[in-house]
Amino acid sequence: MAAGKPTTIVSTKGRVILPKAIREERRWLAGTRLTIESTPDGVLLRPSSPFPAAKPADVFASLPYQGKPKSIEEMEAGIAAEGRRRHARD
């Protein structure tokens, strides 16, 4: 192990504690589900999606819209407004 790199210990129950700096960097809060993959270089952890994988055809029209169809301009304006809202929140 190279000097200065964080280390951890595997417990008798197979538990590993990730260093706080890494959890904060990744924004992995308590309860975050991680997918574990064995690779030739070691073990890879990735946050799991809370939703199963789906194809567009599986979900198309699953939430019916009642009302006049939106124009491309209206949709783009709505996307931009939500982006501004989220940016202001951060």
N, C-alpha and C positions, 0 to 999 in steps of 0.2 A: 504494500500500500504506500503510495507516495505521501510524503510529508505535507501536512496542511490540509489534506482532503478529509472531509467528514467521514467518520466510521460509525458503525452500529454493531450490535450483537444479536444473534438469533437466540431467542429464549428457548427454554425446554418445550414450550408449546408451539414453537415455530413462528413466533411473533417477532417482527422487526419494527423498531421505532425509527421513523424518518426524521432527520434533523429539522428543527423548527424553521431554519432559514430556507430549506428546500420546500417545506410545506407552504410557507408564506409566498415564496417566489412563484410556485405553481398554483397558489390559491386553493390548496387542498385543505378544506376544513374538516373537522371531525365528522365522520359519517360518509365522506366521499368514497364512492365505490371505484376501485381500480381494477383494470384488466391486467393480468400478469402474462407475460410472454417470455419463454426461454429463447435466447438468441445465442449465436456462437460467441458473442462478446460478454454475455452475462444475462441479467434479468432486466426486462423492460417493463415499466409500469406506465399505464395510461389511464386517464379517467374514463370510466364506462359511461356510455350514453344511457340516460334513463329511459330511452325509448328503443324498441326493437328496430332493426334496419328495415326500411320499406322502400319500395319503388314508387315513383310518381303515380303510376297507374293504380297502386294500392290505396292511395289516399285522395286521388283526384275527385273533386266534388263531394268529399266526405262532410264538409261544412257548407251546406247550401246557403247561398246569398239571396236575400230577398230585397229586391229593389232594382233601380236602373243600373245597367252595366257602367262601370267606371271607364273613363278614357285612359289611354297611356299617360297623358299629362297629369290626370288626377292621381293615378297610382304613383307616379314618380314624385309628385308633390307630397303625398302621404308618406312615402319612404323617406324623403328628405326631412320632413317634419319630425318623424320618429328618430332619425339619426341625430338631429339637433337636440331633441329632448334627452336622449341617452347621453350625449356628449356633455350637456349641461349638468346632468346628474353625477357624472364621474368627476 
